[in-house]
Amino acid sequence: MLVDDHEIITAGLRVVLQAEHDIAVVGKAGGVKEAVRKAAELKPDVVLMDVKLSDGSGIEATRQIKESCPDTQVLILTVYDDQDTVLKAVQAGAIGYVLKDIPPENLIRAIRSVHSDRTMINPVIARKLVERLATTEREAVLFNFRRGPGLTEREIDVLKGVASGLSDKEIALKLFLSEPTVKSHLRSVYQKLRIHNRAQAAAYAVKNGLS
């Protein structure tokens, strides 16, 4: 489902996406209320969401859609690349965040990735988030991080892998674990941090100096 308050944007996206055999545009919306209502009706696999909508914020729309349709993945597609907006979007439940200057083939790849429950964040934005933390006291942060939610060393290692954009299989190979064990650790991390997806886990790790 496409959510953008500019008709020319949604029309262009529809043209790009309809050429893909495995992607179907099931609906579109231009505002928060319409997006939330249509998402509840259509139950789309993926919502392509702008940040600024005709009647409010796409971040709020994302939060409401994830509450009513937890299985729907939200990919933010916007012109805003500031760190606070990115973090708010991820905290609201978005699993991906890309900019509108993205090449069509990369957008299609991003849609398929988030549909497969993989985090997709614009590399430039991800780098900015890391740079923002460059001057923090990483060891002190890590100490507080361990003490707060009570993560084990292995859970922290898995979380670091998520923040680096690795898949469960890649994390398993790196840490010499089985893939089911990685998934088990990740479920424990979600529970302890009270989060719901890989994007939130990655944002939490970056924010706390683990990347």
Backbone hydrogen bonds, N-H to C=O, Kabsch-Sander energy under -0.5 kcal/mol:
donor,donor_aa,acceptor,acceptor_aa,energy
2,L,27,G,-2.4
3,V,48,L,-2.7
4,D,29,A,-2.2
5,D,52,K,-0.5
7,E,5,D,-0.6
9,I,6,H,-0.8
10,T,6,H,-1.8
11,A,7,E,-2.6
12,G,8,I,-1.9
13,L,9,I,-2.6
14,R,10,T,-2.3
15,V,11,A,-1.8
16,V,12,G,-2.0
17,L,13,L,-2.8
18,Q,14,R,-2.5
19,A,15,V,-0.5
19,A,16,V,-0.6
20,E,17,L,-2.0
23,I,20,E,-1.3
26,V,24,A,-0.7
29,A,2,L,-2.2
35,A,31,G,-2.4
36,V,32,V,-2.7
37,R,33,K,-2.3
38,K,34,E,-2.8
39,A,35,A,-2.3
40,A,36,V,-1.9
41,E,37,R,-1.5
42,L,38,K,-3.4
43,K,39,A,-2.4
47,V,73,Q,-2.7
48,L,1,M,-2.9
49,M,47,V,-0.8
49,M,75,L,-2.5
50,D,3,V,-1.8
53,L,51,V,-0.6
53,L,56,G,-2.6
54,S,30,G,-2.0
56,G,53,L,-1.0
58,G,51,V,-4.1
59,I,51,V,-0.5
61,A,57,S,-1.9
62,T,58,G,-2.3
63,R,59,I,-2.2
64,Q,60,E,-2.3
65,I,61,A,-2.6
66,K,62,T,-2.5
67,E,63,R,-1.4
68,S,64,Q,-2.0
69,C,65,I,-3.2
72,T,69,C,-2.0
73,Q,45,D,-2.7
75,L,47,V,-3.0
75,L,73,Q,-0.5
76,I,74,V,-0.6
76,I,96,G,-2.5
77,L,49,M,-3.2
78,T,98,V,-1.8
81,D,79,V,-0.5
86,V,82,D,-1.8
87,L,83,Q,-2.6
88,K,84,D,-2.4
89,A,85,T,-2.3
90,V,86,V,-2.3
91,Q,87,L,-2.6
92,A,88,K,-1.6
93,G,89,A,-0.5
93,G,90,V,-1.1
94,A,89,A,-2.3
95,I,74,V,-2.0
96,G,74,V,-1.3
97,Y,120,M,-3.1
98,V,76,I,-2.9
100,K,78,T,-2.1
102,I,99,L,-1.7
106,N,103,P,-0.7
107,L,103,P,-2.1
108,I,104,P,-2.4
109,R,105,E,-1.7
110,A,106,N,-2.4
111,I,107,L,-2.5
112,R,108,I,-2.1
113,S,109,R,-2.1
114,V,110,A,-2.6
115,H,111,I,-1.9
116,S,112,R,-1.1
116,S,113,S,-0.6
117,D,114,V,-1.8
118,R,113,S,-2.3
120,M,95,I,-1.4
122,N,97,Y,-2.8
126,A,122,N,-2.6
127,R,123,P,-2.3
128,K,124,V,-2.0
129,L,125,I,-2.3
130,V,126,A,-1.9
131,E,127,R,-2.7
132,R,128,K,-2.0
133,L,129,L,-0.7
133,L,130,V,-1.1
134,A,131,E,-1.4
136,T,133,L,-1.8
138,R,136,T,-1.4
141,V,137,E,-2.5
142,L,138,R,-2.7
143,F,139,E,-2.2
144,N,140,A,-2.2
145,F,141,V,-2.6
146,R,142,L,-2.5
147,R,143,F,-2.4
148,G,144,N,-2.6
150,G,146,R,-1.1
156,I,152,T,-2.1
157,D,153,E,-2.1
158,V,154,R,-2.2
159,L,155,E,-2.3
160,K,156,I,-2.4
161,G,157,D,-1.7
162,V,158,V,-2.0
163,A,159,L,-2.4
164,S,160,K,-1.4
165,G,162,V,-1.8
166,L,161,G,-2.3
171,I,167,S,-2.6
172,A,168,D,-2.5
173,L,169,K,-2.1
174,K,170,E,-2.2
175,L,171,I,-2.5
176,F,172,A,-0.8
177,L,172,A,-2.6
182,V,178,S,-1.9
183,K,179,E,-2.3
184,S,180,P,-2.1
185,H,181,T,-2.5
186,L,182,V,-2.5
187,R,183,K,-2.2
188,S,184,S,-1.9
189,V,185,H,-2.3
190,Y,186,L,-2.6
191,Q,187,R,-2.1
192,K,188,S,-2.6
193,L,189,V,-2.7
194,R,190,Y,-1.0
195,I,190,Y,-2.0
201,A,197,N,-1.9
202,A,198,R,-2.8
203,A,199,A,-2.6
204,Y,200,Q,-2.3
205,A,201,A,-2.3
206,V,202,A,-2.6
207,K,203,A,-2.6
208,N,204,Y,-1.6
209,G,206,V,-1.6
210,L,205,A,-3.1
